[in-house]
Amino acid sequence: MGYELTRFQGDVDEELVCPICAGVLEEPLQAAVCEHAFCRACITEWLSRQPTCPVDRNAITTTNLRPVPRILKNLLARLIISCDNAIYGCTQILKLDALSNHLEECEHNPKKPLPCERGCGSIIPKDEFKDHNCIRELRAVIHSEQQKMVDMKNEISDQNLLINELKREFQLFKELMRASNPAMRAIADQMERDEVVRWSNSLARARVTRWGGMISTPDDALQMMIKRALSESGCPPHILEILMEKCHERRWPPGLNSLETRQNNRRTYDKYVCRRIPGKQAVLVLSCDNPHMSDDVMVEPGLVMIFAHGVE
């Protein structure tokens, strides 16, 4: 819709008036053939109902519209207009091309965004101050952030499901490779070893300062927590269960499977290359990182060691 004629000082040339709304052209467009000019909103709505020029009824469509000539834009820009907020007390009279910048700063603009001075810090339109309630606004913000967190968790859950599905497909692919022939079986085995190495390299190195803080008989709840952390860290599925079976002393090699042995072998354990299980007082001792360790203290694919304290 165009600007009301009553807002302008002096006479306005009829070439600058929209034939549809009878207001001064706003964001004008011109028909390519007949060169009649209209407000963008007016002609767009008109053509959605009938594909003809409102003046001479020639056939036109939105693809036939183009910007008006520069001279017409200049004539519009020089018109003198009152502020949109004159009814709210603004007395500014300015050129049409300066109107949009003025409206952003106009002190009389009822929709001008201002910070709440009552303490909540919300940015609200000027005319909504009288109905503004800080507590209600803060509750709305908290609810919005909580919803974002829920949406984020759901998205992460969906991504995890997709990742797990891809892992299962990859595992099936490797099993098919193994079943096909010995050469393919060797390739599949190497792929699994490479996958473990990549995962190991993604984990931070850890140092155990108190081997006496080791929990050699973790309960089911603790094991489940560690298993979840391993899975979230990207542990290859084909070794996850095997690793968890080896987090209890009954499945440890001879050099670890008794308290007396562990007390005697503490200096040996300092030679382990350990990886930190993210966010937990627990480490991984993987065989790919520890080829220098003897079979007496090392097993395939590795060991999970959980501690009450003493992991850096």
N, C-alpha and C positions, 0 to 999 in steps of 0.2 A: 504494500500500500504506500502511496505517495505522501508527501508532507502537505498539511493543510495550508491552503492559500492565505488564510488569515494570519499566519505566523510570519509572513514576509512583509518587509517594508517596501512601499512603492508597487508599481504594476509588474506583473510577471508575464513575459511573452508567452503566447499560447503554444508555441513550439516546445516550451518547457513543461507543459502540462500533460499528464497521462490521460488518454482518451477513455480509459476504463474507470479509474477511481476519481478523476477530476482533481487530483492533487499534483503538486510539483513532483517531477520524476525522482524516484528513489532507486538507486542501482539500475539505471536505465539499460534496456536492450532494444535493438532495432531490427525490424523485419528486413531481410536482405533484398527483396524485390521492390516492395513499395516504400521502404525506408521510414515507415511510421515507427515512432518510439513509444515505449511503455515501461512502467515499473517492472522489474524482474518478477516480483511476486504476483503482480496482476496478470501479466501475460502468461506466466506458467500455469496459474490456476485456470485462466480462460482456455488455453489450448488443451488442458486435461479434459475439457468438456466438448470443445468443437475446434477442429484444425483449420480455422479461418482467421484472417485479420479482422479485428473488431471495427475497423474503419471502413475498408473497401471490400471486405469479404473474400479477398483473394486467398487461395489455399496456402497455408503455412504450417510448419511444425516446429518443435523446439530446436531441431537441427538447422532450421533456417534463420535462427536468431544470432545476432552478433553485437559486439559492443558499439555504442554510439560514437560518432566522430569526436575527435579531440575538441573541436570548436564548441560543440554542444556541452561537453564536460566542463569546459572553461566557463561558459555562460552560467551553468548551474553553480559552479564553485563560487562565483562572485555574488550570488544572491545573498541578501542580508536577512537572517532568520532569528527568531527568538528561541531561547532555550526550551527544551522539552519540559523542564521543571519550572516554567513560569508560574504555573498554578500553585507551586509550593513556595514561591517567593523569589525565584531567581530572576534578576533583571538584565541578564547578559543579552546583548544583541551582537551577533557575530556572523562572519561569512559561513556559508553552508559547508565548505570544505574543512572548517575548523570545528564543526559541531561535535563530531565523534570524540575528538580529544578532550573537548571541554566537558562532555557528559561523564567521562571517566573520573574527572576531578571535581565535578560540581558538588558543592556543599549542600545543595538543596535536593540532590538526587535521593529519593526515598529508598532506593535499592542499593545505595553505595555500601559496600562491605566495610564494616568497622569491627575492631576487636572489642570483646566484652570487657567492661571495666569492673565487673563484680567479682572476678577471680578465676573464672573457668578458662579464659583465654580463647574462647571460640570466636570465629569470624562470622558475623551475621549481618544481614541487611539492616540498614538504619531503621526502616519502618517496622521491624520485628522486635525491637528492643523491649517494647512494652509487654510483649507476651513471652519474652525469653526467660527460661528457668534454667539456672546453671546446673542444678542437680540432675534435672531431666536430660539436659544436653550431655553431661558427663556419662550418665547411664547409657545414652544412645551410642556414645563413642566407645565405651567399654563393650557394649553388646556387639558393635560393628567389628571391633578388633577380635573379640572371641569368635565371631562367625568366620572371620578371615583365618584364624588359627584352625578352626574345624575344617574349613575348606582346604587349607594347606595340608592338614593331616590326611584328609581323604585323598588328596592328590598324591601325596607320598605313598599312601597305602596302595593306590592304583598302580603307581610306578613300580612298587615292590612286587605286586602281583605279576606285572608284565615282565619284570626282570627274572622272577622265579620261573615263569613260563618259558622264557628264552633259555634259561639254564637247563630246564628239563628237556627242551628240544635239543639243546647242544649235547646233553648227556646221552639222549637216544641216538643222536647222530654218531657219537663215538662208539656206542655199543654196536651199532650196525656196521661201522668200520671194522671193529674187532671180529665180528662174526663173518665178514666177507672172505678175508684171507690173512695169512701171517704178516704180509707186508703192511697191509692196512692196519692190522692190530698194533704193529710197532709204531706206526704214525700216530694212532689214537693215544697210545701210552705216552708218547713224547709230547703230544698236545696237552695232556693232563699234567705232566711234569712242568711244562712251560707255564701253565695256568697257575700252579702253586707258586712258582718262582715269582711271577708277576704280582700275585697277591702278597707274598712275603715282602717284596720290595716296597709295597704301598704302605706297610705298617712301620711305625716308628720303632727304633731300637730302644731297648729297655736294659736297665741294670738292676740286678737283685742285690740289695745291700744286707739282707737278713734272710739267709736260707732257712733259719730256724722258724721263720714266720709262715712257712709253707703249710697249707691245709691239705693234708694227704688223703683225707676221707671226706670230701665235700658231700653235703646232703643233696637231695633231688632238687630243691628249690634253687640252691646255689648253682648247681650244674645247669639248670634251665636258663638262669640269668646269663651265665657265661656262653651258653649255646646261642642265645639270642644275639649277644654282642658279636660273636664270631660271624653269624649269618649276616648281620647288618654291616659288618666290615668288608664283606665280599668274599667270604670263605668259599672256595669251590665246593659244590654240593657233594662231590664224590669222596671228599675226605672229612666232611663235617662230622658225621656219625663216628667215624674211626677215631678222630681226635677226641671226641667227647668220651669214648670208651676208655681212653688213656689219660683221663684226668683224675683217676683214682689209683692209689698205690697198688691195688691188686692186679693192675694191668701194666705196671711199670717194669722196666728191665731190672736185672739183679742189682745194679749199682744204685738203685733208688727205692727199692721196695720194702725197706724196713727203716725204723727210726735210727737204729744203731748204725746201719750202713750210711744213711744220710749224714749223720754226725761225723763219720770218718771221711766222707768224700766231699766235704764243703769246698775245698780248694780245687778239686776237679770241676765242680759245677761253675766256678768262676770263669772257666774257659768256654762255657756255652755262649753262642750268639743268640740273644733273646729278642723277641719282638713283643711289643706291648699290645695287649688286647684293649682296644679303645675304651676309655672310661672306666676300666676295672683294675683292681689290684691283682692282675693275672698276666702271665706271659706265655708265649708260644716258643717252643724250642723245636724248630723244624729241621728235618734231616737235610734239606737242600741248603740250609745255612750252616750245618754242622758236620760236614764230611770228615773233619779232623777228630771228632769224638768217637770213642770205641763203642762197639755194640753193647758193652756192659752198661752204658748210660744213654743209649740212643736207640730209637726204634723208628720204623717207617709208619706214616709220613712225618710223625713228630709227636711231641708231648704238650699237654696243657698243664700248666702249674698255677694253682690259685694260692694267693697269699692273704694273710690277715693284715700284713704290713710289710714294708721293706722293699717296695718296687719303685724305681725312679725312671 
